[in-house]
Amino acid sequence: MLEARQLSFHFSPDAPLFDSISLTLNAGQWVGLSGDSGAGKSTLGKLLAGYLAPFEGEVSLDGKALPKSGIQPVQRLPQSPELAVNPRWRVGKILREAWTPTETQCQAFGVQPSWLSRFPQSLSGGELQRVCVLRALVPKVRFLIADEISTMLDPITQLELWQALKQEAEQRQLGVLVISHDNALLERLCPQRLHLSGSQLTPW
Ligand SMILES: Nc1ncnc2c1ncn2[C@@H]1O[C@H](COP(=O)(O)OP(=O)(O)OP(=O)(O)O)[C@@H](O)[C@H]1O
C-alpha cells in the first residue's frame, strides 16, 4: 500500500499548497485526481513518488519510507516525456534503461521497432510518451503516478495506451494514480476519484 499521511507542503510560506492531506493507494487500485490548474496535483504526484519531501507528514510504501536510491517502486510518468529522457541516447537505449520489455509489450504500447535506432527528438510527443510509459514498467514497479500522460495523444492512441496500461496493471496488480483535467477519462478509468481544491482533497 502507498500511503500519504497528513502531508503539508508549500513553495511559499504565505501560500500553503496542501494542509494535512492524506490518501492511500492499494495494489491494483486506480484512483483519479482532478483539480483546478495550479491546485497542486503534479506536486502531490511528485511527493508520492519521492521527488519532493513534505514539510509535514510522510509518504510510505508498505509502512516503510520510499527507497532513496535504486529502481523506484513508485514511478512518476510526467506529461512532457521529452523532459524525462536523455536527448543523447537513442530510443532503444532509453526504453531498455532499466529493463527489456518483450516484443508483445512493445506491440501493446504501439512502440515500433523502427523508432529504437532514432533519437528522441525525432519522435512525436505521443510516440515518445508511449516509450516512456513502457520504460517505467520495470519489474519492481508497484505504483504509477500518471500525470496527464495521454493529453497529447489522439483518441484512438489514447485508448490503446490506457488499454495496454490497464492490462499490465491488472496482471501485476499495480496501483495507479491518474492525474487529469479530463473528468470523462477519470470516470472511465478510475472507480475512486479525488478532487484537490483549496489545499484539501475530497472524494467526488
Ligand atoms: N518549483 C516550484 N517553485 C515555485 N512554485 C512552484 C513550483 N512548482 C510548482 N509551483 C507552483 O505550485 C502550484 C501548483 O503547481 P502544480 O504543477 O502542482 O499544479 P497542478 O494542479 O498540477 O496544475 P496544472 O493542472 O496546471 O498542471 C502552482 O501555482 C505552481 O506555479
The ligand as an SDF file (V2000), in Angstrom:
LIG
                    3D

 31 33  0  0  0  0  0  0  0  0999 V2000
    9.3140   24.6160   -8.1820 N   0  0  0  0  0  0  0  0  0  0  0  0
    8.3400   25.4790   -7.9200 C   0  0  0  0  0  0  0  0  0  0  0  0
    8.5930   26.6580   -7.3190 N   0  0  0  0  0  0  0  0  0  0  0  0
    7.6090   27.5330   -7.0190 C   0  0  0  0  0  0  0  0  0  0  0  0
    6.3070   27.3110   -7.2860 N   0  0  0  0  0  0  0  0  0  0  0  0
    6.0010   26.1530   -7.8870 C   0  0  0  0  0  0  0  0  0  0  0  0
    6.9850   25.1840   -8.2450 C   0  0  0  0  0  0  0  0  0  0  0  0
    6.3630   24.1190   -8.8290 N   0  0  0  0  0  0  0  0  0  0  0  0
    5.0600   24.4270   -8.8480 C   0  0  0  0  0  0  0  0  0  0  0  0
    4.8360   25.6290   -8.2990 N   0  0  0  0  0  0  0  0  0  0  0  0
    3.5310   26.2810   -8.1090 C   0  0  0  0  0  0  0  0  0  0  0  0
    2.7500   25.4310   -7.2900 O   0  0  0  0  0  0  0  0  0  0  0  0
    1.4010   25.4500   -7.7240 C   0  0  0  0  0  0  0  0  0  0  0  0
    0.9450   24.0130   -8.0070 C   0  0  0  0  0  0  0  0  0  0  0  0
    1.6090   23.5300   -9.1660 O   0  0  0  0  0  0  0  0  0  0  0  0
    1.2390   22.1180   -9.7810 P   0  0  0  0  0  0  0  0  0  0  0  0
    2.0460   21.9600  -11.0160 O   0  0  0  0  0  0  0  0  0  0  0  0
    1.3840   21.0760   -8.7420 O   0  0  0  0  0  0  0  0  0  0  0  0
   -0.3110   22.3230  -10.1170 O   0  0  0  0  0  0  0  0  0  0  0  0
   -1.2980   21.4160  -10.9670 P   0  0  0  0  0  0  0  0  0  0  0  0
   -2.5530   21.2760  -10.1730 O   0  0  0  0  0  0  0  0  0  0  0  0
   -0.6330   20.1660  -11.3850 O   0  0  0  0  0  0  0  0  0  0  0  0
   -1.5580   22.3710  -12.2150 O   0  0  0  0  0  0  0  0  0  0  0  0
   -1.8920   22.0270  -13.7420 P   0  0  0  0  0  0  0  0  0  0  0  0
   -3.2410   21.3670  -13.7500 O   0  0  0  0  0  0  0  0  0  0  0  0
   -1.9350   23.3830  -14.3740 O   0  0  0  0  0  0  0  0  0  0  0  0
   -0.7930   21.1460  -14.2750 O   0  0  0  0  0  0  0  0  0  0  0  0
    1.3430   26.3620   -8.9370 C   0  0  0  0  0  0  0  0  0  0  0  0
    0.8710   27.6090   -8.5210 O   0  0  0  0  0  0  0  0  0  0  0  0
    2.7810   26.4200   -9.4100 C   0  0  0  0  0  0  0  0  0  0  0  0
    3.0580   27.6670  -10.0280 O   0  0  0  0  0  0  0  0  0  0  0  0
  1  2  1  0
  2  3  1  0
  2  7  2  0
  3  4  2  0
  4  5  1  0
  5  6  2  0
  6  7  1  0
  6 10  1  0
  7  8  1  0
  8  9  2  0
  9 10  1  0
 10 11  1  0
 11 12  1  0
 11 30  1  0
 12 13  1  0
 13 14  1  0
 13 28  1  0
 14 15  1  0
 15 16  1  0
 16 17  2  0
 16 18  1  0
 16 19  1  0
 19 20  1  0
 20 21  2  0
 20 22  1  0
 20 23  1  0
 23 24  1  0
 24 25  2  0
 24 26  1  0
 24 27  1  0
 28 29  1  0
 28 30  1  0
 30 31  1  0
M  END
$$$$
